[in-house]
């Protein structure tokens, strides 16, 4: 029942929702990089708490990799001295503990051979997904998105795509709400999967709490049209 956060190795987070709270303090201290898909609370809630927890126990700064628009939202509404201290100017503006690295769709960040590339997404606020590429294989995490042709055009160019983690937030009975909030439901998911030219292993995430069983039943009943086996991610991925 945690919100979105993916730990890559020991030092990278993809989003920082309440799943971060499952980490020990020692594990939190190892985080050097946070890649943010978008600014909604379920994806950024633990950034201020993580920073506040480790700031007195490590000297190295933490880098937030986010689009210019997402970073500005975080500065305006979280790190504004009203909701939380602005760690991007602490202890000073020239050497802050929390630093921003602007990211753009299609531009790869290479962290010691671990290549992370923002991919297109379509949500109610500026948003991206991420491709994680070890060289041997790639994983794509869509973040929050609804129908997005540019996403599938990008995925179809990834020759070593092994895993796809994609959201399906609502059941088909809430199709109108899914469209309004720029999320997917099983019927929309199937329409999007038709745009894939081949199938990696597909994992479904971001299911509405309390409705997971019904959403996955709807996914399972329609997935026979595809050479895929969507399941909820509960394991470590080896790239």
C-alpha positions as CSV (number, residue, x, y, z in Angstrom):
1,X,0.0,0.0,0.0
2,X,3.0,2.3,-0.7
3,X,3.1,4.9,-3.4
4,X,5.5,4.9,-6.3
5,X,9.2,4.6,-5.8
6,X,11.7,2.3,-7.5
7,X,15.2,1.6,-6.1
8,X,17.9,1.1,-8.7
9,X,21.0,-0.5,-7.2
10,X,21.7,1.3,-3.9
11,X,22.0,4.9,-5.0
12,X,19.2,5.8,-7.4
13,X,15.5,6.3,-6.9
14,X,13.0,6.6,-9.7
15,X,10.4,8.7,-8.0
16,X,10.2,9.0,-4.2
17,X,6.7,8.2,-3.0
18,X,5.9,6.7,0.3
19,X,7.7,3.4,-0.7
20,X,10.9,5.2,0.4
21,X,9.7,4.8,4.0
22,X,10.4,1.0,3.7
23,X,14.1,1.8,3.5
24,X,16.4,1.8,6.5
25,X,18.2,5.0,7.4
26,X,21.4,3.4,6.1
27,X,19.7,2.7,2.8
28,X,18.4,6.2,2.7
29,X,21.9,7.6,3.2
30,X,23.1,5.7,0.1
31,X,20.7,7.6,-2.2
32,X,22.6,10.0,-4.5
33,X,20.1,10.5,-7.3
34,X,16.4,10.9,-7.5
35,X,14.8,10.8,-11.0
36,X,11.3,12.3,-10.9
37,X,8.6,11.5,-13.4
38,X,6.2,14.3,-12.4
39,X,5.2,16.4,-9.4
40,X,2.2,14.7,-8.0
41,X,2.4,13.9,-4.3
42,X,2.3,10.1,-4.6
43,X,5.6,10.3,-6.6
44,X,7.4,13.0,-4.6
45,X,6.1,12.8,-1.0
46,X,9.3,11.4,0.5
47,X,11.8,13.7,-1.2
48,X,11.6,16.4,1.6
49,X,11.5,13.7,4.3
50,X,14.4,11.8,2.9
51,X,16.5,14.9,2.5
52,X,15.7,16.1,6.1
53,X,16.6,12.6,7.5
54,X,20.1,12.3,5.9
55,X,21.2,15.9,5.7
56,X,23.2,15.7,8.9
57,X,24.7,12.3,8.3
58,X,26.3,12.7,4.9
59,X,28.4,15.3,3.2
60,X,27.6,14.6,-0.5
61,X,24.7,16.4,-2.0
62,X,21.6,14.7,-3.5
63,X,20.7,15.4,-7.1
64,X,17.1,15.6,-8.3
65,X,16.8,14.9,-12.0
66,X,13.6,16.5,-13.2
67,X,12.3,18.5,-16.0
68,X,12.5,22.3,-15.6
69,X,8.7,22.4,-15.2
70,X,8.6,19.7,-12.5
71,X,11.5,21.3,-10.6
72,X,9.7,24.6,-10.6
73,X,6.6,23.1,-9.2
74,X,8.6,21.5,-6.4
75,X,10.3,24.8,-5.6
76,X,7.0,26.7,-5.7
77,X,4.9,24.3,-3.6
78,X,7.2,22.1,-1.5
79,X,10.6,23.6,-1.0
80,X,9.2,27.1,-0.3
81,X,9.9,27.6,3.4
82,X,6.1,27.3,4.0
83,X,5.6,23.6,3.4
84,X,9.3,22.6,3.9
85,X,12.7,24.3,4.0
86,X,14.3,25.0,0.7
87,X,17.2,22.6,0.7
88,X,18.3,23.9,-2.7
89,X,19.8,26.9,-0.9
90,X,21.0,25.1,2.3
91,X,23.6,25.6,3.5
92,X,24.0,28.2,0.7
93,X,23.1,28.7,-2.9
94,X,26.5,27.9,-4.3
95,X,26.9,24.6,-2.5
96,X,23.4,23.4,-1.7
97,X,22.5,19.9,-0.3
98,X,19.8,19.4,-2.8
99,X,20.7,20.1,-6.4
100,X,18.7,20.1,-9.6
101,X,19.8,18.5,-12.9
102,X,17.4,19.4,-15.7
103,X,16.4,16.5,-17.9
104,X,14.8,16.4,-21.3
105,X,13.0,13.7,-23.3
106,X,15.4,11.7,-25.3
107,X,18.6,13.0,-23.6
108,X,20.4,10.2,-21.8
109,X,22.1,10.5,-18.3
110,X,25.0,8.1,-17.9
111,X,25.8,7.2,-14.2
112,X,28.8,4.9,-14.3
113,X,27.5,3.0,-17.3
114,X,23.8,3.0,-16.1
115,X,22.0,4.9,-18.8
116,X,18.7,6.6,-17.9
117,X,16.7,8.3,-20.6
118,X,13.5,10.3,-20.1
119,X,10.7,9.0,-22.4
120,X,7.4,10.7,-23.4
121,X,4.3,10.6,-21.1
122,X,0.9,12.2,-21.2
123,X,-0.5,13.3,-17.8
124,X,-2.3,16.2,-16.2
125,X,1.0,17.9,-15.3
126,X,4.3,17.9,-17.2
127,X,5.5,14.2,-17.0
128,X,8.0,11.8,-18.4
129,X,8.8,8.1,-18.0
130,X,12.2,6.5,-17.9
131,X,14.2,4.0,-19.9
132,X,16.8,2.2,-17.7
133,X,19.5,0.6,-20.0
134,X,22.3,-1.6,-18.7
135,X,23.6,-2.3,-22.2
136,X,22.4,-5.9,-22.0
137,X,18.7,-5.0,-21.6
138,X,16.3,-2.1,-20.9
139,X,13.4,-1.5,-18.6
140,X,10.9,1.2,-19.3
141,X,8.8,2.7,-16.5
142,X,6.0,4.9,-17.9
143,X,5.2,6.8,-14.8
144,X,1.7,8.2,-14.9
145,X,0.3,8.4,-18.4
146,X,-2.7,8.0,-20.6
147,X,-2.7,7.5,-24.4
148,X,0.6,8.7,-25.8
149,X,1.6,7.9,-29.3
150,X,5.1,9.4,-28.8
151,X,5.7,6.9,-25.9
152,X,5.1,3.9,-28.2
153,X,7.1,5.3,-31.0
154,X,10.0,5.6,-28.5
155,X,9.5,2.0,-27.2
156,X,9.5,0.6,-30.7
157,X,13.0,1.9,-31.2
158,X,14.4,0.2,-28.1
159,X,15.8,-3.0,-29.5
160,X,16.8,-4.5,-26.1
161,X,13.6,-3.7,-24.3
162,X,13.0,-6.5,-21.7
163,X,10.6,-5.1,-19.2
164,X,7.7,-2.6,-19.4
165,X,6.2,-1.3,-16.2
166,X,3.0,0.6,-17.1
167,X,0.2,2.1,-15.0
168,X,-3.4,1.0,-15.0
169,X,-4.9,3.1,-12.2
170,X,-8.6,2.5,-12.7
171,X,-11.0,-0.2,-13.6
172,X,-13.1,-0.1,-16.8
173,X,-16.1,1.1,-14.8
174,X,-14.2,4.4,-14.3
175,X,-13.3,5.0,-17.9
176,X,-14.5,8.6,-17.8
177,X,-12.5,9.3,-14.7
178,X,-9.4,7.6,-16.2
179,X,-9.6,9.9,-19.2
180,X,-10.3,13.0,-17.1
181,X,-7.3,12.3,-14.9
182,X,-5.0,11.2,-17.7
183,X,-4.6,7.6,-16.4
184,X,-5.2,4.2,-18.0
185,X,-7.8,1.6,-17.3
186,X,-7.6,-2.0,-18.8
187,X,-9.6,-1.1,-22.0
188,X,-7.3,1.9,-22.6
189,X,-4.2,-0.2,-21.8
190,X,-5.2,-2.7,-24.5
191,X,-5.6,0.1,-27.0
192,X,-2.1,1.3,-26.1
193,X,-0.5,-2.1,-26.3
194,X,-1.7,-2.4,-29.9
195,X,0.9,0.2,-30.7
196,X,3.8,-2.0,-29.6
197,X,5.6,-3.8,-32.4
198,X,6.8,-6.6,-30.1
199,X,6.3,-7.5,-26.4
200,X,8.6,-7.3,-23.5
201,X,7.5,-8.7,-20.2
202,X,4.7,-6.3,-19.0
203,X,4.1,-5.4,-15.4
204,X,1.0,-3.4,-14.3
205,X,1.4,-0.8,-11.5
206,X,-0.4,2.1,-9.8
207,X,-3.6,0.2,-9.2
208,X,-6.2,2.1,-7.2
209,X,-6.0,0.7,-3.6
210,X,-8.8,-1.7,-2.8
211,X,-9.6,-2.3,-6.4
212,X,-6.4,-4.3,-7.4
213,X,-8.1,-7.6,-7.7
214,X,-10.9,-6.3,-10.0
215,X,-8.5,-4.3,-12.1
216,X,-6.2,-7.3,-12.6
217,X,-9.2,-9.5,-13.4
218,X,-10.1,-7.1,-16.2
219,X,-6.6,-7.0,-17.4
220,X,-6.3,-10.8,-17.4
221,X,-9.6,-11.2,-19.2
222,X,-8.4,-9.1,-22.1
223,X,-4.8,-9.9,-22.3
224,X,-5.3,-13.1,-24.3
225,X,-5.2,-11.0,-27.4
226,X,-1.6,-10.2,-26.8
227,X,1.6,-12.3,-26.3
228,X,2.0,-10.8,-22.9
229,X,1.5,-11.7,-19.2
230,X,0.8,-8.5,-17.3
231,X,1.3,-8.9,-13.6
232,X,1.8,-6.6,-10.6
233,X,5.6,-6.1,-10.0
234,X,6.7,-7.8,-6.8
235,X,10.3,-8.8,-7.7
236,X,13.8,-7.6,-8.4
237,X,14.5,-7.0,-12.1
238,X,17.9,-8.1,-13.4
239,X,19.1,-6.1,-16.3
